Amino acid sequence: MAWWGTLLGGTLGYMFGGPLGALLGAALGRNFDRGIKLTDRHADFGPGQQERVQAAFFTATFSVMGHIAKSDGKVTPDEIAATESIMARMQLDERQRKAAISLFNEGKKAGFPLHDVLKQFLHECHRRRNLVQMFLEIQIATAMADGRLDAAERRILLSMGGQLGFTPADIEQLLHLAGSAGPGAPRSPPLAEAYAMLGIDSTADDATVKKTYRRMMNQHHPDKLIAKGLPEEMIQVATEKTQQIKAAYEQIKAARKIK
């Protein structure tokens, strides 16, 4: 939670500027939208620095969640529940929770600058793909919280993915992975769900299964994501993902008798 303390201390918030600074300032009731010039004294808070990335991730995550939830014209109880679930898993304190809710509400407003928010988020993260993918996975999970994905939500997710460096095929794969275990999704046989979780076909050879598993575990490893700028509060979200990946792999291993 070091980033939060630094933010409330003042300097980190003023370093932001841009749409993320404006959103965060609105959530905290402060004027963070103007920014200040980077000096040697503030070098530790430049783009790419961990605490600044963590604040950017927090700000972008909850504001964009609100924007996607509102994209079909209404925010459903399932989408609200999904947002509250993420806040609960993050174990936010009361002030952080209020900030997250304020950011979500900012995202629901007409004229939300999605393109500019994503542009700054990508810059703040130094294009760290694993971190950006985790952000996208959270947005997809929220969009699919009611067990379906409408046309407006799909368009936004595909557009977001393109701006963040993911191909339409990449996004469709993430949607498929989320849908395989999402609420309301048709239930497949357990082994088929395990293959879907790893994003591979049952005809893949053993070497491909192992390689895919290792790659996915590396992409979602909580410690590595935290080091790259995932807020410490989101470690539970990342841990749950690795547990799902490992369980799927163990199931496939048992079925194939892989040692």
N, C-alpha and C positions, 0 to 999 in steps of 0.2 A: 504493500500500500504506500510505498515511498513516493510514488509519482503523485498521489493525491495530496500528501502533506506538502510536497514541493509546489504543487499547483495552488493550494490555498495560501502558501507563503507569498505568492504574488508574481515572482519573476517568470516562472514557466508559463503561466497564463498569458502574460503580456508578450512573450516571445512568439506566440502563435500568429496572431493576425489572421487575415483571410476568413473564409466562411466557417472553418472549424473554431476559430477564436470567437467569432460572433455568436455561434451556437452555444459554445461553452459559457461564454459570458452571460448570455440570456438565461441559461440554466442556473447559473450561480448568482445572477443579479449583479454582475460586474461588467465593466467595459473592457472586453478583451479583443475587440474587433479592430483596433488600430495597430497593435504590434509596436515593437521598439527595435531599434537598430542593434544588430548583433555586434558585440564588442568582445574583447579578450575575456572580460569578466564574466560574460554570459556564454562562453564557448561551449560549456558542458550541456547547454540546452539547444544546440543547433539541430537541424533536421537529421534524423537517423539516430540521435541519442535515445537511449532506452526509455527514460522517463517521458520524454516528449512523444515518442512513438506510442507509449502506453496511453497517454492522455488522448492522442489522436484516435487510437483504436476505440477507446471507450466512447468518445464523442461521435465518431462516425457510425459505430455499431448501433447505438440506440436511436439516433436521429434517422438513419436510413431504414431501420426497422419500422419506425412510425410511418415513413413515406410509403414503403411497400404495403404495409397493412391498410393504408388508406387508398391505395391505387385503384381498387375496384369500387370505390365510392363509399365503403363502410368498413369499420374495424370490427371484426367478429370477436365474440367471447373467447374463441379458441386462440386467436392471435394475441389477445390480451393475456391469456393464460400462459402462452408460450413465452411472452416477454417477461412476465412475472416469474416464470420458472427459471429463466436465465439469471434474473436478478437474485433469486433465492440461492441458486447454485453458486453464484459469485459471492454470497454472504456479504452483501453490501451493508454498510452502516446506514443509519437513517438519512444522513445528508447525501451520501452517494446515491441512495435509492431515489430521493427527491430529484437529484440532478438527472438520473437516468430517465425518470418519468417526464421531466421537463423536456429533455432532448427528444424523447419519443413524440411528445406533443408538438414540438417544433417541426419535426419531420412530417407531421400530418397536415401542416398548414399549406395553403395554396401558394405556389411560387417557390417552394422549397428548391434550393439550387443544387440539385443532385449532381449534375455534371461537375460543378465547381468543388463540391464536397469530396467527390471521388478523386478529382485531380489533385487536391491538396493532400488527401489521405495517402495516395500512391507516392507522392513526393516525400511526405513525412516518414513513410515506411521504407524509403529507399528501394522500392519495388521488390521487397522480400516476398517471393512468391508463396512460400509456405504460410506466412502470416496473412497475406491477402486471401489465400484460399480458405483459411479458417474464418475470416470475415465473411466471405461468400457463403460458406457452409452454414453459418449462423443465420444469415439472411434467408437462405433457402429453407432452412428448418422452420423459421417463423412464417414464411409464405405458405408452407405446406402444413401448418399446424392444424388446419381444419380438414385435412385429408384430401385436399384437392388444390390444384393450381389453375387459376383462371387466366384468360388470355392477357389481361393487363399486367398481372404479376409476372407471367412468363416473358413478356416483352421487356419489362424493366430489368429482370434478371439477366436476360441475354444482352441487353444494352450495357448494363453494369459490367458484365463479364468482359465484353469487348473493350471497354475503356480501361479495365484493369489488366488486360493482357491475356485473357482467356478466350479461346475459340468457341464458337457455338457448340462444337462437339464436346469440348471440355465441360461447358455448362450443362449440356444434356446428360453427360455422364454423372455430374454431381447431383442433378435432379433425380436421376435413376437411383443413385446410391441412397439419397434421402428418402425417396418414395418406397424403397424396398422394405424399410422398417417404420415408415411414417404411420401415424394414426389414420385409420380408415382405408389404408391401402389393402388391396387384395392380398390375402395370405398365400404365399408360395410354399412348397415343401421346404423344410428347414435347410436342407443342403443347397437348394437353389437360392435361398436367401443368403447363405454364406458366400456363394460365388458372387451374388449381386453386391454384397458388402465390399468385396475386394475389387469389384468392377471388372471381372474376368469371366470368360465362358468356361463351362464345364469341360470343354474339349482342350483347354490349355494344358501343356505338359507340366510335369512337376517342377522343372526349373523355372518356368514362367510364374507358377504359383508362388514359389519361394521368393523370387525377385520382386514380384508385386507386393507381397506381404512386407518385405523389408523396406521397400520404398515408402509404402504407406505409413509404416510405423515411424520411419524417419521424418516424414512430413508432419506427423501429428504428435511427435514426442513432446510432452509438456515442458520439460526443461529447456529443450532447444527453442521452442516457441516463446517461452518467457525471456530467454536470452536475446531473442530477436525483437522483442517489444510487446508480446502479448501481456496485458495486465495480469498481475499475479492473481487477481480475483477470478480470472477465467480459467485457472488451472484445472478446476473440476470439470469444466466443459471439455477441455482437451483430454483429460484422463479418461472420461467416459468414452470418447471416440476411440482411443487406443484399446480400451477394453473390448469394445465391439469388434474392432479389427482382429484382435488376438483371438477372441472367441470364434470368429468366422474361420480363421486360419486353422485353429485346432480342430474344428469340425471337419474341414476339408482334409486335413492330415489324417484324421482317424478313418475317414471314408476311403482314402487312397492308400492307407498304411504307409505314409511317408514317415521316415525316421528323422 
